Amino acid sequence: MSSKPTIYVSKKCKYCIELIKILRNRPDIHGNFLIISIDENPFPNYVKAVPCMVSGDEIYSAAEIFGMLEESNDGSSEPQPQTGECSVGGGGEPQCDINGYCSDGSCLCFSS
């Protein structure tokens, strides 16, 4: 198991796409985390929305990830993603529901 923080994303989520673009433009943090696409890989059943980051026993929401990236940015401001049609959860967090279900500890199965 990797000791690096793991970020779970989906190609179907506009906030995940925005996060990937931001991460791609941040060479100062390349290699500091593992990115897993839930569209192609099994993921833990405690991942309920994407993007999210798991580090040790902590789970960070999309808002926390974007906040950490903004805080660690070296002065150039990345735009915060706007909440939209796939926003779920309280407070209009920029995250997407994964619309799946878990079976035998794997959440690779998707609902129709």
Buried (B, 14 or more C-beta within 10 A) or exposed (E): EEEEBBBBBBEBBBBBBBBBEBBEEBEEEEEEBBBBBBBEEBBBBEBBBBBBBBEEEEBBBBBBBBEEBEEEBEEEEBEBBEBEEBBBBEEEBBBBBBEBEBEEEEBBEEEE
